[in-house]
Amino acid sequence: MGAKRGGSLRKGARGGRGSRWALAAVVAAVLAFVAAVAGYSGRGESGSGSRTSAGVHGPASAVVPSVSAPGPSASPSVPSAGAPSPASSVAPVAAPVPSPGEPVVAEMSIPSIGVEDLDVMPYEGTTDDRAGTRIQDRGVAASPYGERGGVGPGGIGNYLVTAHRLSAGGPLRELPSVAVGDLVHVTARGTVYTYEIVETRTTSFRSARSLAEQRAAVPGEPGEKPTRAMITLSTCATPEDNAAGNFWRDAQHNPEHRIDKIGVLTSTRPA
């Protein structure tokens, strides 16, 4: 009986050890499976985080944007060598056509100082002589022609026009304020001649040289051959002379100095 019990105990011990080993093997297998699953999941999460970091927070070198070549519509338009440029396709402005320069009755407007349709009467003589002053005394402008005068409206040379500033209604009272770039329109025989002011001069009636410059075919250049149609608008400088204490007067009671505005013909058109 004792031997049987001892044998049974030894068999039980061996059976117990076998059960424990089997249990340990099962546990180990389960742990290995769990570890394998966890490792696979960790690798997947790590890869996803890397892409997010590279796309948003990673260094700029990790992001390489793709650049596609521009299509035909993106190419800049380059004109061919034979195609005219926009500037060259604009027709040039035609030069004004001067008149024969015959002395005729005309009307003059100076928009910048409000002069409209001022009559300009031609006469044979020179600026502000007795005949010219009598015309001005009627409240109109006078334009001398002949050997000591100028040309008619639109003619090549110097179209001389004078009028009072203080008397006879003072048609040119605002002439001193006419500026470079202002326009003067003269209408004669169905044509409007437009001059642009380019210069202001002062003439002294006590200086032969100064008078010659005023009356020259090219204003300011006695003896110079004219090539353009020009205009000289002239009126007295009485207020300026009086302010300077200069009370000199000529036989027609004109002060010493005249204010002259010089212009060049820039365009002509039908009236």
C-alpha positions, 0 to 999 in steps of 0.5 A: 500500500505504501509503495502504491501511494509512493508511485501514485505520488510520483505519477501525480508529480510528473503529471502536475509538472506536465500540466504546468509546462503546457499552461506555460506554453499556452501563455507564452503563445498568447503573449507572443501573439499579443506582442506581434499584434501590438508591434504591427499596430505600432509600425502603422501608427508611426508611419502615419505620424511621419507623413503628417509631420512631413506634410505640415510640421516637417522641414521644407526639404521634406516637401517637394511640390510638383510643378507642371509645365505651363500650357500654351495659354501661359506662354507670353505673347511675343509679337513677330519681328514684322508685326508693327508695334502699337506706337508705330501703328498710330498715324502721325499728326499732320502738320498744320497747313499755313495760309498764304498770309494775306491780310484779312479781317479775322476773329480771335478767341483766347479761352484762358482769359475769356476773350471770344470773337474779338475782331482783328482789323488789318491795316498797312503800317506798324505796331501801335502807330497812329492808324493802329491806335485809332483802330484799337480805340474802337475796342477791337484789335489791330493787325499791321501788314506791309514792309513794317508790319506782319503777315495775315492769319496763318501765314508763314512769318509773324502775325502781329495783333495789338489791342488796348488793355485799359481803355476802349473796353480793355479787350486784352486786359488779362493778356499778362496772365496768358501762360505758355501752352495756352491756345489762341484761335484765329478764324479767317475765311472759313478756317480756324488757325490755332496757335500755342503760346510758347514765350513771353517778351517785353518790348521797349518803344524807346529801343529801336533794337527792341522794336525790330525784335517785336516786328521781325518775321521770326519774333526776337530774331531780326533778319531771320528767314521765317519757316513757321507761322507765328503770332505776337499778341501785344498790349500795354504795360502801363500799370507795370511802368507806372508802378516802377515810376516810368511815366514816359509816353509816345505821341499816341500816349502809349507807355514805354513797354509792351507785353508780348505773347508769342505763339506758333501755329499748331493746327488748322481746321474748317470753321 
